[in-house]
Amino acid sequence: MAKMSEVFVHERGLCESEDVGDGTRIWAFAHVLPGARLGADCNVCDGVFIEGGVTVGDRVTIKSGVQLWEGVELEDDVFVGPNATFTNDRFPRSRAWLDEYPRTIVRQGASIGANATILPGIEIGRGAMVGAGAVVTRPVPPNAVVSGNPARIHSYVGSSSAGSTPLTQPAKQPGRQSLEARGAHLERFAEFSDLRGRLTAGDVPSEGIPFTPQRWFLVYDVPSREVRGEHAHRVCHQFLICVSGQVSVAVDDGEHRSEVLLDEPNLGLYVPPRVWASQFRYDSAAVLLVLASHPYDPADYIREYETFLQEATAGWDAS
């Protein structure tokens, strides 16, 4: 905690909290209540209201017209755009208070666009971007770009820029195409066509599928708004083929991210261990075939992105 002499408070701003980090600036007509905790080097713009019980990390920007209510937590390096609205009670009544307010958390490096509305008890994942005017009714995965009402995933953020990851365009010739996400690749299989129809085939194991499957499963009838996957494996290798319709897949090694569209039955995606994968934008005809190198083991799943980042940096084995 910094001394208040190390915190800038505009002469027309009001800061009643003593838990404010060094270098934080609080501008005109902003009001910070007792019990709020603000980190270092934050910028609290004109007309912001921060209630007691709110936690704000370091280097956070809160633009004008934002109110942060009890139960809201902003981690380091979060950006909140003008007039973004946070809520903390799904069924509010005048002069009726909850014993405990739902925890709404915006993870490190995420951005909330102007006039977005965030419903109570929702987590916005690390590095995610919420578009202007979006109404967020469900958790937002790490690095996802969401927009609309209700907010749905549009794409995934690239690791090296503020824009979305360019969609990888698969090569049309049979063979392997490496992706930026470490160890992941696309595999185009040969296709044979005549008057009787089309056929594609491959061997396992092979260059394209470098393991012998021990398990398979199909994913289908997924509503377009839903996201599947959202995990990594410690040991298991996977190979994904969309045998009907189309689905987008984002793969992430903790440093680099690639986004691909699986829309042809002779196109597959290899996902090695310790690579995070998310499937989204299923169309109504999508049937996704997944080949797995190991039988189902709950302990092999890494379902929390923060845990994934810790394990991804600890070591990686493509064998």
ROTORPA-593250 format. One record per residue: residue in one letter; x, y, z of N, C-alpha, C in turn. Coordinates in steps of 0.001 Angstrom, whole numbers, plus 500000, padded with zeros to 6 digits. Layout:
aXYZXYZXYZ
...
# end
This chain:
m500847498804500000500000500000500000500879501241500000
a500531502166499127501293503408499052500729504429500024
k501563505369500406501061506514501134500164507316500205
m499132507947500774498218508692499917498918509848499218
s500054510278499755500812511337499086501396510857497769
e501483509520497596502016508952496358500913508636495353
v499681508936495713498517508718494849497971510074494425
f497705510228493126497117511487492652495598511410492709
v494987512318493440493533512452493478493189513868493062
h492444513998491987492040515316491497491272516052492592
e491388517351492598490730518154493639489218517962493657
r488662517492492543487224517224492505486914515731492504
g487910514921492793487697513505492999487658513198494489
l487142512026494849487026511640496250487487510196496406
c488559509999497178489063508662497465489006508447498973
e488115507555499408487968507258500831488696505971501230
s489290505291500276490053504082500571491500504446500870
e492090503725501808493505503908502114494359502807501497
d493729501921500732494431500795500125494555501033498620
v495435501962498270495610502377496878497095502332496546
g497444501739495427498843501541495065499531502786494553
d500850502752494635501693503860494212501465504199492738
g501343505473492448501235505938491068499846505913490488
t498863505463491249497481505451490744496929506873490689
r496151507139489637495564508473489424494045508362489445
i493431509215490231491979509238490379491507510632489984
w490704510703488932490394511990488306489069512571488808
a488694513694488225487563514494488709486260513686488740
f485507513893489802484164513312489984484181511794490124
a485374511197490253485465509776490598485317509641492108
h484732508517492543484486508295493973484859506856494303
v485842506697495194486303505383495645485913505248497112
l485076504248497420484565504080498773485574503363499674
p485413503499500993486252502754501923486104501246501692
g487205500525501817487179499078501649487528498613500245
a487550499537499282487997499170497937489518499063497932
r490034498173497108491479497978497006491903498219495566
l492806499190495361493314499522494035494818499317494017
g495304498691492938496729498446492802497489499671492330
a498724499430491890499611500509491469499389500875490005
d499688502152489709499697502655488327498366502484487617
c497272502564488347495941502520487728495530503916487274
n494622503959486321494069505230485848492557505167485974
v492014505904486944490576505935487211490043507252486669
c489321507173485571488948508382484838487734509086485468
d487385510239484892486292511062485412484998510257485549
g484291510494486652482956509941486801482892508457487082
v483951507863487611483962506441487951483544506280489413
f482763505236489702482364504922491069482850503521491403
i483584503389492528484112502097492948483643501833494371
e482856500769494531482253500445495808483235499680496694
g483003499710498011483790498914498934483645497439498604
g484715496671498810484694495251498477485171494952497075
v485435495991496276485964495815494927487485495700495011
t488060494806494170489510494649494090489962494957492669
v490941495846492551491481496242491253492987496008491294
g493522495319490292494950495010490232495794496186489780
d497018495893489362497957496918488906497726497266487436
r498026498515487089498026499000485692496667498824485015
v495617498995485779494254498874485248493764500237484799
t493098500270483653492480501501483150490966501372483247
i490338502335483922488881502359484057488396503675483476
k487745503611482332487334504831481632486058505417482244
s485716506591481770484634507375482358483295506645482325
g482493506880483391481136506367483431481002504934483884
v482067504344484425482040502942484863481749502886486360
q480896501930486762480660501655488184481089500217488482
l481881500082489526482310498762489969481669498476491318
w480833497436491374480062497127492571480718496002493356
e480332495874494599480872494833495462480765493465494790
g481851492713494850481916491402494199482703491408492915
v483048492604492395483792492703491141485283492727491433
e486042491954490670487497491951490772488103492099489381
l489016493049489236489753493254488000491209492903488259
e491751491950487532493155491594487705494055492600486989
d495361492348487037496331493278486459496086493505484967
d496374494743484525496413495106483097495059494998482396
v493982495095483140492640495074482551492282496460482037
f491560496506480922491018497760480380489499497676480403
v488866498704480963487403498790480986486998500061480257
g486259499915479156485904501034478304484801501906478878
p484568503062478255483591504024478764482194503414478908
n481584503682480062480196503303480340479933501800480323
a480981501005480419480761499561480597480042499349481928
t479107498389481945478247498197483113478476496825483732
f478833496828485012478924495596485790477698495504486696
t477185494295486890476042494082487768476413493038488815
n475736493056489959476068492076490990474842491433491634
d473678491563490983472453490952491501471556490639490313
r471297489355490079470474488961488923469001489320489103
f468553489437490343467139489731490610467034490877491617
p467460492073491216467515493178492176466129493689492564
r466012494056493831464827494727494361465288495924495184
s464483496969495167464825498157495946464916497813497425
r466027498211498039466271498054499466466279496586499902
a466663495710498970466848494288499297468290493940498967
w469047493540499992470472493306499830470789491822499980
l471753491373499213472202489988499319473160489837500489
d473156488649501103474121488366502160475541488307501597
e475648487809500375476948487740499701476723487943498210
y477548488786497607477356489099496192478173488157495306
p477616487793494143478355486906493233479694487517492852
r480684486667492660482024487140492305482140487231490788
t482354488431490312482603488669488890484077489004488756
i484799488246487940486241488458487839486653488638486386
v487470489655486154488038489909484828489520489591484943
r489952488544484241491314488048484381492336488958483696
q493577488681483999494696489526483579494680489815482080
g494847491099481753495010491520480368493759491547479524
a492598491257480121491349491284479347490896492730479116
s490065492918478088489532494237477763488018494172477624
i487351495180478180485897495300478103485575496536477276
g484839496377476186484539497486475294483486498437475852
a483400499601475248482459500642475676481027500117475663
n480282500458476709478854500142476816478542498651476908
a479543497828477125479278496394477354478611496214478707
t477804495148478831477141494822480086477580493429480523
i478029493318481773478524492055482307477572491598483398
l476925490444483223476023489921484235476808489414485440
p476130489245486597476838488872487830477415487463487774
g478507487286488520479068485963488731479768485367487534
i480202486203486592480809485725485348482314485949485387
e483056485025484788484502485181484645484836485513483202
i485585486599483027486123486972481718487563486475481706
g487893485565480808489189484890480824490352485794480494
r491526485321480875492771486050480616492887486428479138
g493188487696478875493434488157477517492217488257476624
a491017487991477146489807488043476321489474489484475945
m488660489634474898488194490951474473486678490900474322
v485995491801475033484541491922474952484228493138474096
g483490492936473018483209494003472074482284495078472643
a482338496246472044481492497359472456480020496970472373
g479280497258473430477848496999473444477454495558473677
a478418494673473869478099493261474083477389493067475419
v476517492066475475475862491687476722476377490294477081
v477211490235478121477893488996478477477046488254479496
t476511487110479090475595486332479931476203485036480430
r477415484711479969478061483459480348479564483690480351
p480339482794481009481790482983481063482418483104479680
v483452483926479594484183484135478345485517483398478450
p485826482485477527487084481729477608488303482641477476
p489448482194477965490684482960477783490936483266476319
n491311484522476037491714484981474701490587485017473680
a489349484753474097488230484797473148487835486245472853
v487380486485471638486804487769471243485299487561471125
v484512488248471956483068488066471951482370489373471614
s481206489265471005480418490443470666478963490034470544
g478070491039470548476657490796470319475859490644471599
n474548490437471424473609490268472534472722489055472246
p472933487936472980474005487728473965475362487580473291
a476435487863474054477778487810473489478135486383473080
r478687486261471877479156484968471377480564485120470836
i481283484007470792482671484042470339482719484345468847
h483526485330468515483744485697467120485055485111466608
s486086485174467454487403484650467093488226484587468368
y489546484407468210490458484391469356491566485411469133
v492011486015470225493022487059470157494375486454469821
g495135487131468954496493486704468654497443487103469765
s498516486329469942499449486588471040500360487767470751
s500505488144469475501480489177469141500842490487468708
s499517490572468733498866491815468313497548491950469047
a496951493116468935495676493360469611494499492843468806
g494731492493467552493649491999466716493448490514466893
s492508489955466144492225488531466255493224487730465429
t493413486494465816494321485614465103493853485403463671
p494736485605462670494316485328461299493932483862461144
l492883483602460419492448482237460183493442481557459249
t493992480446459703494946479705458885494230479098457686
q494749479358456501494160478818455280494832477489454938
p494112476383455030494730475081454765495184474958453311
a496325474313453136496799474025451786495846473046451107
k495709473170449808494804472293449064495466470987448645
q496801470955448676497510469740448292497665468820449515
p497612467490449305497812466568450417499151466797451102
g499168466627452421500401466788453176500191467558454460
r501299467803455163501275468451456467501487469949456339
q500801470690457201500966472136457288501109472496458772
s502319472921459167502562473248460565501838474522460966
l501458474590462243500789475760462792501707476450463796
e501357477692464146502187478431465098502157477794466471
a501013477271466888500939476589468176501855475378468132
r502764475286469050503862474336469035503400472884468895
g503881472246467834503619470826467622502324470520466901
a501398471476466838500118471244466164500295471366464656
h499516470582463909499580470720462460498264470290461822
l498044470790460627496951470336459777497469469242458856
e496605468296458544496965467229457617495873467114456571
r496282467288455307495357467125454185495581465744453579
f494537464912453573494636463571453009494211463592451541
a494743462656450805494377462545449392492897462190449262
e492269462725448230490847462464447983490705461839446594
f489852460824446512489627460127445240488155460271444883
s487896460721443665486533461046443266486204460433441907
d485001459853441787484487459402440500482964459487440552
l482295458860439600480842458968439527480155458349440748
r480835457490441455480243456836442610480343457661443885
g481095458783443812481259459628444984482717459891445285
r483006460280446511484367460641446903484819459771448082
l486140459567448144486710458731449190488025459358449651
t488249459345450967489550459729451516489933458710452575
a491227458439452725491678457407453657493081457738454136
g493486457102455223494836457291455749495213456143456658
d496506456000456895497017454958457777497262455526459171
v497172454655460170497549455029461534498410453926462138
p499537454322462741500093455673462753500683456039461397
s500907457345461195501467457831459940502076459201460217
e502587459833459178503108461189459319502025462136459820
g500817461950459297499729462861459649499140462591461021
i498972461295461336498416460902462635499494460085463343
p500336460740464170501530460074464707501267459246465966
f500131458569466019499829457683467149498778456684466711
t498674455591467446497625454608467205496457454904468137
p495277455222467612494152455597468474493747454468469419
q493502454830470660492958453926471653491496454243471975
r491036455375471459489668455809471747489230456763470653
w487921456801470400487368457793469483486026458263470024
f485618459467469612484276459945469944483837460970468910
l482520461148468830481902462105467916481237463221468704
v481371464450468223480693465605468804479744466153467737
y478463466277468067477493466738467082476279467336467788
d475389467945466996474199468631467524474581469691468564
v475685470410468308476137471457469225475516472787468791
p474774473471469667474256474800469312475404475734468953
s475177476606467994476255477446467462476884478343468522
r476131478663469574476679479558470603477611478844471575
e477605477507471559478356476766472568479823476590472166
v480664476471473194482095476211473006482399474842473602
r483139474021472872483544472707473350485061472687473516
g485558471630474114486995471524474323487400472328475540
e488048473445475313488530474330476380489346473571477417
h490320472796476939491212472092477849492450471649477073
a493431471194477825494610470551477248494767469185477915
h495615468352477321495938467051477905497408467020478299
r497696466267479346499076466117479784499816465062478957
v499129464009478572499759462881477888499077462570476547
c497777462704476503496993462254475351497203463146474119
h497383462499472968497400463160471668495995463040471065
q495591464018470264494290463952469608494414464352468139
f493484463825467344493398464192465934491932464442465618
l491628465626465058490246466066464845489937466131463355
i488811465539462957488314465620461586486836465981461640
c486451467022460949485034467362460853484469466615459645
v483804465502459898483353464635458810482108465172458128
s481436466146458739480269466782458133480176468200458667
g479737469140457834479594470516458257480926471182458523
q480950472133459470482190472830459759482224473307461201
v483453473452461706483679473945463061485029474661463081
s485118475724463871486390476433464057487086475896465297
v488409475824465242489206475340466364490369476298466587
a490574476685467846491742477473468230492667476601469054
v493954476601468715494962475858469468496002476844469983
d496480476590471209497265477577471945498311476835472759
d499600477207472593500655476549473365501111477382474562
g500392478440474865500755479335475953501508480558475486
e502076480509474275502777481644473700502232482016472324
h501899480986471544501426481201470176500051480558470016
r499266481141469128497888480695468950497588480599467459
s496834479582467082496408479410465692494922479104465684
e494249479590464663492819479340464500492583478738463123
v491867477619463076491642476927461809490151476623461652
l489747476488460417488386476075460087488450474669459504
l487816473724460190487709472365459681486371472246458964
d486415472143457646485178472146456861485191471141455720
e486189470238455736486274469209454697486666467886455360
p486071466779454953486346465501455626487729464932455339
n488480465517454410489853465052454169490883465980454811
l490427466820455759491305467755456451491248467464457948
g492406467231458568492439466933459992493393467838460735
l493189467938462045494019468764462911494625467892463997
y495953467885464075496656467161465135496912468098466308
v496505467662467508496695468441468737497559467620469690
p498805468031469914499684467270470814499368467563472274
p499959466811473192499784467131474610500282468538474928
r499725469104476001500097470434476491499827471533475485
v498845471331474645498333472385473768496853472548474070
w496454473761474396495061474083474732494255474172473449
a493090473534473425492247473541472224490819473907472598
s490210474751471781488805475145471945488118475033470602
q486910474463470610486114474347469386484909475269469512
f484614476003468458483517476966468504482958477164467098
r481874477898467033481165478151465770480848476850465023
y480255475913465721479721474723465057478535475147464196
d478483474648462955477243474852462210476295473695462491
s475064473793461993474031472826462370474326471420461868
a475170471296460830475473469976460263476781469392460786
a477458470085461700478801469676462099478795468352462863
v479667467452462431479945466206463151481465466114463250
l481989466229464466483432466241464683483881464884465212
l484775464214464478485370462960464898486691463255465588
v486876462723466800488112462912467554488742461546467819
l489993461371467383490786460188467668491733460519468813
a491827459641469804492656459893470982493659458772471173
s494854459125471628495930458145471766495810457299473028
h494983457751473997494879457056475275493419456897475679
p493106455896476484491759455795477040491443457019477908
y490173457208478171489735458351478972490328458294480378
d490909459402480799491489459514482136491267460946482626
p490376461154483598490099462518484080491349463246484551
a492319462513485096493527463155485618494415463712484514
d494176463279483268494994463742482148494551465115481644
y493371465579482061492831466833481569493371468019482364
i493728469086481672494021470372482296492872471296481900
r491994471602482838490770472327482519490823473804482896
e491804474194483705491956475593484078493101476206483279
y492814477330482626493817477927481744495051478372482518
e494872478889483740496018479316484534496915478120484858
t496312476982485183497093475770485432497817475337484162
f497133475425483028497745475091481743498987475934481493
l498893477248481734500046478115481498501226477711482375
q500962477357483625502030476929484517502678475643484013
e501871474689483592502418473410483146503063473512481764
a502529474401480926503080474550479580504501475096479631
t504782475967480610506107476533480718507074475596481446
a506529474559482089507383473636482844508062472611481948
g507548472441480738508147471465479830507124470941478865
w507594470456477722506688469991476683507352468841475952
d506558467832475646507065466627475000506158466267473854
a506668466312472654505863466013471463505899464531471113
s506541463719471920506672462304471565505391461564471813
# end
